[in-house]
Amino acid sequence: MTSQTTSVKMLVEPESLSFAKEYEKKSYTVTFTATSMPSGTNSFAHLEWSDGKHVVRSPIAFSWT
């Protein structure tokens, strides 16, 4: 994860995915743990998977209410 804040920690399980055939689907779980921040605080990050040739990036937004 690349993040603009240290207020959010992310755990991805499993840490890597292996694909054997085209269009194969895999599942993963992402757990976020955030520190207390003032209401109205926003932060942004992204989850990135890469095999060295291909990159898949998912944007993530956090908002404290």
C-alpha positions in Angstrom: 0.0 0.0 0.0 1.2 3.5 -0.8 -0.4 6.0 1.6 -0.2 9.7 2.3 -0.7 9.1 6.0 0.7 6.9 8.7 -2.7 7.0 10.4 -3.9 3.9 8.6 -2.2 0.5 8.6 -3.2 -2.2 6.1 -2.9 -6.0 6.2 -3.4 -7.9 3.0 -3.9 -11.7 3.1 -2.6 -13.4 1.2 0.4 -11.1 0.4 0.7 -12.6 -3.1 -1.5 -14.1 -5.7 -0.6 -16.7 -8.3 -2.6 -17.3 -11.5 -2.4 -20.4 -13.7 -4.8 -19.5 -16.5 -6.3 -16.5 -18.2 -9.4 -14.9 -16.5 -8.8 -17.0 -13.3 -10.3 -15.3 -10.2 -8.7 -15.1 -6.8 -9.8 -13.6 -3.5 -8.0 -11.6 -0.9 -8.8 -9.8 2.3 -7.8 -6.3 3.3 -7.9 -5.2 6.9 -7.5 -1.6 7.8 -6.6 -0.3 11.3 -6.7 3.5 11.7 -5.8 5.8 14.5 -8.2 8.4 15.8 -8.2 11.5 13.6 -10.3 14.7 13.8 -13.7 14.5 12.1 -13.6 15.6 8.5 -10.0 14.3 8.0 -9.5 12.6 4.6 -6.6 10.4 3.5 -5.8 8.5 0.3 -3.8 5.4 -0.5 -3.7 2.6 -3.1 -3.2 -1.1 -3.1 -0.8 -2.3 -5.8 -0.2 -5.8 -7.1 2.7 -6.3 -9.6 4.5 -9.2 -11.2 7.3 -7.0 -12.4 5.6 -6.6 -15.8 2.0 -5.9 -15.1 0.6 -3.6 -12.4 -2.9 -3.5 -10.9 -3.7 -0.5 -8.7 -6.8 0.0 -6.6 -7.4 3.5 -5.1 -8.5 3.7 -1.5 -10.0 6.7 0.3 -10.4 7.1 4.1 -12.7 9.6 5.7 -13.0 10.1 9.5 -16.5 11.1 10.7 
